[in-house]
Amino acid sequence: MDEKRGQLIYIVEDHQIIREGVGQYLKISGYEVGLYADLASLKAALEVREPDLLIQDVMLPDGDGFVFVKELKRKADFPVIFMTARIEESDRILGFELGADDYISKPFSPKELVLRVQAVLRRYSDKSAKGEDGLFYVQGHVMRFDERNHSLHVNDEEVFLTAAEWRILAHLITKAQQLVPRIEILKECFDYSSESYERVVDTHIKNIRAKLGDGPWIETIRGWGYRFIGHSTP
């Protein structure tokens, strides 16, 4: 069976030629596509149906894509790829910090975009394909990490993570009690291997810790990376 069949991708791009070109190439590649020229039309579409992936331009006539995705990630769980002419490293880092799953700069080849789409969707679908309910304990706190159903509870309170935060926490849990270097997190969770993006990891870890509450679930190994210190027994 073709896994791409039925997967819906929204493309938000105010340049008609780029929007239609990207859409046509993704359709040829087997995806269902929704095309939008501005944020207003995208918001209307989201009220009807959420996509499997959003390709989001940053500079739009009715708003900033970065700001929109920041708000969107507070309530939506589907992956986002930024597609923009802003190529500065600071913009890339900001995109990832806001919860983006990838960032592609214009101009780009349609083949590269399709490969990026495939990689993001594959990572996203893999997140619930392994493991059973996991109970972890640390200093009187209890975590239930259910990867199969994509749910997380800490001290019986449900915790909501972005897709990127979920991938990072899941990766740390699979290597519980082990040091996980920042560069490994970048490679395994984002398909990036440049040390210049390590700040992205630090920001996500900070956000994850804030959501997990008072329990010291993640230990910082200064100059190296992080370690999940939850135990399977109280």
Secondary structure, 3 states (H helix, E strand, C coil): CCCCCCCEEEEECCCHHHHHHHHHHHHHCCCEEEEECCHHHHHHHHHHCCCCEEEECCEECCEEHHHHHHHHCCCCCCCEEEEECCCCHHHHHHHHHCCCCEEEECCCCHHHHHHHHHHHHHHHHHCCCCCCCEEEEECCEEEEEECCCCEEEECCEECCCCHHHHHHHHHHHHCCCCCEEHHHHHHHHHCCCCHHHHHHHHHHHHHHHHHHCCCCCEEEECCCEEEECCECCC
